[in-house]
Amino acid sequence: MVCMKKTIPLLLSVLALVIPDSSSAKPKEKPIHERGWVGGEYEVVTVFPAGFTNPPKAAILITSLNSNTPASLAGLSEGDLILELNHQPATKLRNLRRTIDQSKPGTLLPVKVWHEGQTAEHNIGVGRETYNSGGIFAVGLPG
């Protein structure tokens, strides 16, 4: 019993030296991450206008696009169908987002679109989006 009374204070003093001071005045900053950005909102479509000959199995429809985004500045507009992005068929939204996210800001991303009955090719100057990673994951159980 006497040995435990001497061991506990010794252990606490060692822990005090090992554990960093969490009450410092300077808060820890979260790292800032960046990814490519072109702007706009998109959705996958499988039904095409009547004038569209040889349609693919799917394409990406631009549903919303502000005028000051890289995609708009490159000549794209709401209602355009993205057929290819970076010379690859644009059939899945996940692949479109991944390609854009992984593009370095400032690079040109080739895109082939169907606009008002004609196909056109554009180069989008990829912008930069910064974000903080983090969040809360919660699971609720009934009962």
C-alpha positions in Angstrom: 0.0 0.0 0.0 2.9 2.4 0.8 4.4 1.6 -2.6 1.2 2.7 -4.4 1.1 6.0 -2.6 4.6 6.8 -3.9 3.9 5.5 -7.4 0.8 7.5 -8.2 2.3 11.0 -7.6 5.4 9.9 -9.6 3.2 8.7 -12.4 1.2 11.9 -12.4 4.3 14.0 -12.6 5.6 12.0 -15.6 2.2 12.4 -17.4 2.3 16.1 -16.8 5.6 16.3 -18.6 4.5 14.1 -21.5 1.0 15.6 -22.2 1.3 18.9 -24.1 -0.4 21.9 -22.6 -3.9 22.1 -24.1 -4.6 25.5 -22.5 -2.3 27.5 -24.8 -3.6 30.9 -25.9 -3.1 30.1 -29.6 -5.9 27.9 -31.0 -4.9 25.1 -33.3 -5.7 25.9 -36.9 -7.4 23.4 -39.1 -5.6 22.6 -42.4 -7.1 24.2 -45.5 -7.4 21.9 -48.5 -8.0 22.9 -52.1 -9.6 21.3 -55.2 -10.5 22.2 -58.7 -13.7 24.1 -59.3 -15.8 25.1 -62.3 -19.1 26.1 -60.7 -22.6 25.1 -61.5 -25.1 22.4 -60.6 -25.4 19.2 -62.7 -27.5 16.1 -63.0 -27.3 12.9 -65.1 -29.9 12.5 -67.9 -30.8 9.6 -70.1 -33.5 11.2 -72.2 -32.4 13.5 -75.0 -34.1 16.1 -77.2 -35.6 14.8 -80.5 -33.0 16.5 -82.6 -30.2 14.7 -80.9 -28.8 12.0 -83.3 -26.8 9.1 -81.9 -27.3 9.9 -78.3 -25.1 8.3 -75.7 -26.5 6.2 -72.9 -26.3 9.2 -70.5 -24.9 12.7 -70.3 -24.6 15.5 -67.7 -27.1 18.3 -67.8 -26.1 21.8 -66.5 -29.1 22.7 -64.4 -27.7 26.0 -62.9 -24.7 28.1 -63.7 -23.8 31.6 -62.4 -22.2 34.1 -64.8 -18.9 34.5 -63.0 -17.9 30.8 -62.8 -15.1 29.2 -64.9 -17.7 27.1 -66.8 -19.8 30.1 -67.8 -16.7 32.1 -68.7 -15.7 29.2 -71.0 -19.0 29.5 -72.9 -21.2 26.9 -71.2 -24.7 27.7 -70.2 -27.7 26.2 -68.4 -29.4 23.5 -70.5 -26.2 22.4 -72.1 -25.5 18.6 -72.1 -21.9 17.7 -71.3 -21.0 14.7 -73.5 -17.3 14.5 -72.7 -15.0 15.9 -70.0 -11.2 15.6 -70.4 -11.8 13.4 -73.5 -13.8 10.8 -71.5 -17.6 10.2 -71.8 -19.5 12.1 -69.2 -22.1 9.6 -68.0 -21.6 9.6 -64.2 -21.8 12.6 -61.9 -19.3 11.1 -59.5 -16.7 10.8 -62.3 -17.4 14.4 -63.4 -16.8 15.7 -59.9 -13.7 13.6 -59.3 -12.2 14.9 -62.6 -12.8 18.5 -61.7 -11.8 18.1 -58.0 -8.4 16.5 -59.0 -7.6 19.2 -61.7 -5.1 21.7 -60.6 -6.3 25.3 -60.6 -5.3 27.2 -63.7 -5.3 24.1 -66.0 -7.5 23.9 -69.0 -10.1 21.1 -68.9 -11.5 20.2 -72.4 -15.3 19.6 -72.5 -17.6 18.6 -75.3 -21.2 19.8 -75.0 -24.4 19.7 -77.0 -25.8 23.3 -77.2 -28.9 24.3 -79.1 -28.7 21.4 -81.6 -25.0 21.4 -82.2 -21.9 19.9 -80.5 -19.2 22.3 -79.4 -15.9 22.0 -77.7 -14.7 24.3 -75.0 -11.7 24.6 -72.6 -12.6 25.4 -69.0 -10.0 27.2 -67.0 -10.2 25.4 -63.7 -10.7 27.6 -60.7 -9.7 26.9 -57.1 -12.0 26.0 -54.2 -10.7 25.9 -50.6 -12.3 24.0 -47.8 -11.6 22.7 -44.3 -12.0 19.0 -43.9 -13.8 17.9 -40.8 -17.3 17.3 -39.6 -19.4 15.3 -37.3 -20.5 11.7 -37.8 -23.4 10.6 -35.7 -25.4 7.5 -35.5 -28.8 7.4 -33.9 -30.3 4.2 -32.6 -34.0 3.8 -32.0 -35.3 3.1 -28.5 
